[in-house]
Amino acid sequence: MLIRDETNADRQGVFEVQGAAFPTSGEAKLVDQLRADGDLVISVVAAHAGDILGHAAFSRMRAPFPALGLGPVGILPAHQRCGLGAALIRAGLERAKQRGWEGVFVLGDPSYYERFGFTPALASGFSCRYAGPHFMALPVNGDALPRPHGNVAYPAAFDSLD
């Protein structure tokens, strides 16, 4: 298994993974739109023997400091619960750190994302259309976010998920 940056040749495989991982094609179309809009900043895949088995997207957010939004993370159903999602998230977070991003936000289950250091408490001071107990933040370079509050927004492509 190889965790690596997405290439142009992976786009169809990424679309298929995201489409298979979720009940509708919404997340697959979201990734395509993020890419088309220039908002897909980090895109990592899990590849094996030329096949794409998983994908994680990190997109540019509007925030009071350089921040990314994690998601969607999709794994082919036959390969779920094997640690691929965690490996992709860790790889993406490492890339975010290396590239100087200061924070990452995610909307999801705290019992899963807290293992990576995300917490709802760090996101509680931020206004966002997704604010609530499942909205979490993680400082990427240091122990704290550069600002504890402000407005944050996901890219416009996320509006298509409504």
RAGITA-V598794 format. One record per backbone hydrogen bond with DSSP energy under -1.0 kcal/mol. CO is the residue of the C=O (numbers start at 1). NH is the residue of the N-H. Records with the same first field share a line. If there is no record, write none. Layout:
CO=NH + NH
//
This chain:
2=47
4=45
7=10
8=11
10=14
11=15
12=16
13=17
14=18
15=19
16=20
17=21
25=29
26=30
27=31
28=32
29=33
30=34
31=35
32=36
33=37
34=39 + 40
35=38
39=41 + 60
42=58
43=6
44=56
45=4
46=53 + 54
47=2
48=51
51=48
53=76
54=46
55=74
56=44
57=71
58=41 + 42
59=69
62=153
66=102 + 103
67=61
68=105
69=59
72=57
74=55
76=79
77=80
83=87
84=88
85=89
86=90
87=91
88=92
89=93
90=94
91=95
92=96
93=97
94=98
95=99
96=101
97=100
102=140
103=68
104=138
105=70
106=136
109=112 + 113
110=114
112=115
113=116 + 118
114=117
119=137
120=124
123=126
125=150
127=152
128=131
132=135
134=108
136=106
137=119
138=104
150=127
153=62
155=158
156=159
157=160
158=161
159=162
//
